[in-house]
């Protein structure tokens, strides 16, 4: 199947489902509040097919990206309600206000309108929790080292970490005073702080050292350079290297290595990653070497002679980190999902704060092109990674829509909140100005994100369809 088509299908599914369910939230609460919903559309653009029921046109539209809900009075508040303060009387009497129909959005109480506007974002937040709970119940296979305190297998030569003095085997216990409990936390500490000097507390041979590391932008040859995020060159994580498969008839089998053995040392050199194995073996074709392994509780040492394949040594093993399968009961999966989503919310606002203060480039934001690329890649890896990504995007869509930004749901909620505090409606002229400013600002921001998204991914995006 064409990779470009894969990406298109994955993008339409993830974007369409999330936006459609967002609008479904608005629709359900609007119906509950007695608001006439004139159109509930799956997709945008010209109407293809549909039916009418209860005053609502349920339709499928041409462009299969999400959907929309059109409530009576929602888009024409300025026309349905006249404000006497905004019109000069001609005959000395105040102008008559046009009364909206009883089932119009504008005729409902502030509390009801608040719930309608809130429902879309809340639907996305609930969906994020439910999807991630389902992923947790299905079980996750992850490298075991991801849940361990990060240990370095060897910083990249010449990179900031190596230049600062971090060395192979260092255990990073804290960064700028924040404890590092896993590899993901360490990666985030680096990624979110380009241009800053962070203090790494490392454990080395029983001692704790504080080492300042100047975080830079990634070198241009690295894929992450396009995002202008932080880079330290920490290198691969250190972990226990397991032999997952011994090739039949190989040098490894002749030496007595078995599936499930853990490699401790090759040719006297400690093994901390699969890259270490490749380095030690490939450089010793035809040379007898010692191999130390852990098998159960026993430590064994054996001799092997890597085969010579075009000047490079070949042992005949598939290696990698120990894999842990995380499984949950229904209740445990739900509680874990809530905790994971809370962590993701914290990360969202950390990134937002960095963007607003100039700590991160706008290129760090994922726009539609990134989503197109990421969704296709996730789907090709399987349904679990794809659903995990969908949960993340659903959470972000929900939060974004609830931010107090004019023209978004959160902007309408903020206006309703102000009116509730003042115990009166704001002038329609003020509301109109708020919406106009919000609309212009939103269009400019979307244009900036889209431009940045296309610019940083142009080579990948065009290459997908080759």
Secondary structure, DSSP 8 states (H G I E B T S, - for coil): --HHHHHHHHHHHHHHHHHHHHHHHHHHHHHHTT--EEEEEEEEEEEEEEEEETTEEEEEEEEEEEEEEEETTTS-HHHH---GGGS--SSSS--------TTSGGGS-HHHHHHHHHHHHHHHHHHHHHHHHHHHHH-EEEEGGGGS--BBS---TTSHHHHHT--TT-EEEEETTEE--SHHHHHHHHHT-TT-EEEEEEEETTEEEEEEEE-EE--TTSGGGGGT-EE----SB---EEEEEE-TTSHHHHHT--TT-EEEEETTEE--SHHHHHHHHHT-TT-EEEEEEEETTEEEEEEEE-EEETTEEE--EEEEE-EEEE---HHHHHHHHHHHHHHHHHHHHHHHHHHHTTSS-GGGS--HHHHHHHHHHHHHH-HHHHHHHHHHHHHHHHHHHHSS-TTSHHHHHHHHHHHHHHTS---HHHHHHHHHHHHHHHHHHHHHHHHHHHHHHHHHHHHHT-
